[in-house]
Amino acid sequence: MIVVIQNLILFDWLRVLQTKKIAFSKQVIGNRSISSMDNDYAKELSNLRKLRATLQAVKESTDKILQDVETVYKNNHPQLLEQSKDLEQTINKVVN
């Protein structure tokens, strides 16, 4: 009878340990996926920052070109001046 009780207690402890092991495994797997998602989000955020910086540089360069165009063609070509302003507005919409 004592052997049966000991076996039941051991079986119960093994079941508890197995349950804890499964729970721990799920937590580790869950933490890996969260960590992986965090890394993916960090990379995406970094890429978006680089893209924004690139767009800002393009905008500044385009603004300078448009300023030159505006200065050169101000009196001679009013239609080109209007088109350059339209281009500037479009770029501002894209960047912002």
CYANA upper distance limits for C-alpha pairs under 8 A (distance plus 0.5 A):
  1 MET  CA      5 ILE  CA      6.90
  2 ILE  CA      6 GLN  CA      6.59
  3 VAL  CA      7 ASN  CA      6.54
  4 VAL  CA      8 LEU  CA      6.65
  5 ILE  CA      9 ILE  CA      6.65
  6 GLN  CA     10 LEU  CA      6.58
  7 ASN  CA     11 PHE  CA      6.43
  8 LEU  CA     12 ASP  CA      6.52
  9 ILE  CA     13 TRP  CA      6.67
 10 LEU  CA     14 LEU  CA      6.57
 11 PHE  CA     15 ARG  CA      6.66
 12 ASP  CA     16 VAL  CA      6.78
 13 TRP  CA     17 LEU  CA      6.58
 14 LEU  CA     18 GLN  CA      6.49
 15 ARG  CA     19 THR  CA      6.63
 16 VAL  CA     20 LYS  CA      6.70
 17 LEU  CA     21 LYS  CA      6.53
 18 GLN  CA     22 ILE  CA      6.68
 19 THR  CA     23 ALA  CA      6.66
 20 LYS  CA     24 PHE  CA      6.49
 21 LYS  CA     25 SER  CA      6.56
 22 ILE  CA     26 LYS  CA      6.68
 23 ALA  CA     27 GLN  CA      6.71
 24 PHE  CA     28 VAL  CA      6.68
 25 SER  CA     29 ILE  CA      6.60
 26 LYS  CA     30 GLY  CA      6.32
 27 GLN  CA     31 ASN  CA      6.47
 28 VAL  CA     32 ARG  CA      6.68
 29 ILE  CA     33 SER  CA      6.82
 30 GLY  CA     34 ILE  CA      6.67
 31 ASN  CA     35 SER  CA      6.40
 32 ARG  CA     36 SER  CA      6.41
 33 SER  CA     37 MET  CA      6.51
 34 ILE  CA     38 ASP  CA      6.55
 35 SER  CA     39 ASN  CA      6.67
 36 SER  CA     40 ASP  CA      6.69
 37 MET  CA     41 TYR  CA      6.59
 38 ASP  CA     42 ALA  CA      6.53
 39 ASN  CA     43 LYS  CA      6.63
 40 ASP  CA     44 GLU  CA      6.63
 41 TYR  CA     45 LEU  CA      6.50
 42 ALA  CA     46 SER  CA      6.60
 43 LYS  CA     47 ASN  CA      6.63
 44 GLU  CA     48 LEU  CA      6.61
 45 LEU  CA     49 ARG  CA      6.67
 46 SER  CA     50 LYS  CA      6.75
 47 ASN  CA     51 LEU  CA      6.58
 48 LEU  CA     52 ARG  CA      6.54
 49 ARG  CA     53 ALA  CA      6.64
 50 LYS  CA     54 THR  CA      6.61
 51 LEU  CA     55 LEU  CA      6.60
 52 ARG  CA     56 GLN  CA      6.53
 52 ARG  CA     95 VAL  CA      7.88
 53 ALA  CA     57 ALA  CA      6.67
 54 THR  CA     58 VAL  CA      6.69
 55 LEU  CA     59 LYS  CA      6.53
 55 LEU  CA     95 VAL  CA      6.64
 56 GLN  CA     60 GLU  CA      6.67
 56 GLN  CA     95 VAL  CA      7.28
 57 ALA  CA     61 SER  CA      6.62
 58 VAL  CA     62 THR  CA      6.45
 59 LYS  CA     63 ASP  CA      6.45
 59 LYS  CA     91 ILE  CA      7.12
 59 LYS  CA     92 ASN  CA      7.88
 59 LYS  CA     95 VAL  CA      7.97
 60 GLU  CA     64 LYS  CA      6.77
 61 SER  CA     65 ILE  CA      6.82
 62 THR  CA     66 LEU  CA      6.46
 62 THR  CA     88 GLU  CA      8.07
 63 ASP  CA     67 GLN  CA      6.54
 63 ASP  CA     88 GLU  CA      7.48
 64 LYS  CA     68 ASP  CA      6.82
 65 ILE  CA     69 VAL  CA      6.65
 66 LEU  CA     70 GLU  CA      6.41
 66 LEU  CA     84 SER  CA      6.59
 66 LEU  CA     85 LYS  CA      8.21
 66 LEU  CA     88 GLU  CA      7.96
 67 GLN  CA     71 THR  CA      6.64
 68 ASP  CA     72 VAL  CA      6.66
 69 VAL  CA     73 TYR  CA      6.37
 69 VAL  CA     74 LYS  CA      8.25
 69 VAL  CA     81 LEU  CA      7.76
 69 VAL  CA     84 SER  CA      8.08
 70 GLU  CA     74 LYS  CA      5.74
 70 GLU  CA     81 LEU  CA      6.24
 70 GLU  CA     84 SER  CA      8.05
 73 TYR  CA     77 HIS  CA      5.62
 73 TYR  CA     78 PRO  CA      7.55
 73 TYR  CA     80 LEU  CA      7.75
 73 TYR  CA     81 LEU  CA      7.14
 74 LYS  CA     78 PRO  CA      6.73
 74 LYS  CA     81 LEU  CA      6.92
 77 HIS  CA     81 LEU  CA      7.00
 78 PRO  CA     82 GLU  CA      6.77
 79 GLN  CA     83 GLN  CA      6.78
 80 LEU  CA     84 SER  CA      6.62
 81 LEU  CA     85 LYS  CA      6.87
 82 GLU  CA     86 ASP  CA      6.81
 83 GLN  CA     87 LEU  CA      6.68
 84 SER  CA     88 GLU  CA      6.69
 85 LYS  CA     89 GLN  CA      6.74
 86 ASP  CA     90 THR  CA      6.74
 87 LEU  CA     91 ILE  CA      6.71
 88 GLU  CA     92 ASN  CA      6.66
 89 GLN  CA     93 LYS  CA      6.77
 90 THR  CA     94 VAL  CA      6.88
 91 ILE  CA     95 VAL  CA      6.64
 92 ASN  CA     96 ASN  CA      6.38
